[in-house]
Amino acid sequence: MAPAPAHAEEPLCDSAWGAQSLTIGVGERKNDGQPLQSYDPANPFEPYDLLGDRYLFAEKGVVYRTVGRFTDRQEGEEALNKVYTMSHLYTGAYPPNLTSLGPHLVSETFSCKVNRDNPVIDPASWIMEKDKVLLVGQATTACERGQTTKKLTVVSCDGKKNLLTDSVSAPCEAGRITTCIHPLAPGVFIFEHYYSAPGAGTSVNLRVYDTAKKKKLKALSWVNEGGPEAEVLGVEDVDKDGVPEIVRSIAESGKPTSLFKWKSGKLTEIKNP
């Protein structure tokens, strides 16, 4: 099992935000403060709401009534034809349309600029502002030569300059690669990528970057296998000070066997803590 971020003010794993996808719009309204209907995977043709403020291509102050989630356009077009026959879902003034609202804006407000002239922005799945940089994540790519790939790009606050790009690849059978972001210090992050291939445990890839220096400080990879005595790699705030550590621990007991702690501006390894 991959570890969850500790002491986070908001969910910092992109599994909570989903990927940029096509949806079928069936209506919209001004944001009246009413609770939003969530997407139900078990009922994909049940309408749900998306808040325009949280999507790059959408209009602020508008709630979009939508149906379905599709990464494949042909699948979306087939669903659109079906929605046309479900006249109770829409009105003649707002016929169904297959569209994308663009990358999910993780941060509620931005002081940095999201510059659409930068080619990494429009195809992104999500964009987060943190410590005066933009973290721009893409979805796991389609399978190619037996591998899928995922990238996370750090972009300057003016939205123009790409400071660094972190990428990870996985076997196609692993499916989605999940990315979590763990802030260590201003401008210093642990990027955690993990995926599970059938019969091969959970592969964890940790990379630590100083974005101001555009430098990779640490990279660790491990396969978290089953069994109570197995050693696993993860990110956890062991000492509960609000700053996470990179931790190797015993799966069943959770007892750390070693850890890397951020101290005095660098990562220091502590064995048998």
Summary of the structure (lengths in Angstrom):
residues: 273
radius of gyration: 20.6
end to end distance: 22.2
largest distance: 67.7
contacts: 796
relative contact order: 0.12
helix: 9%
strand: 45%
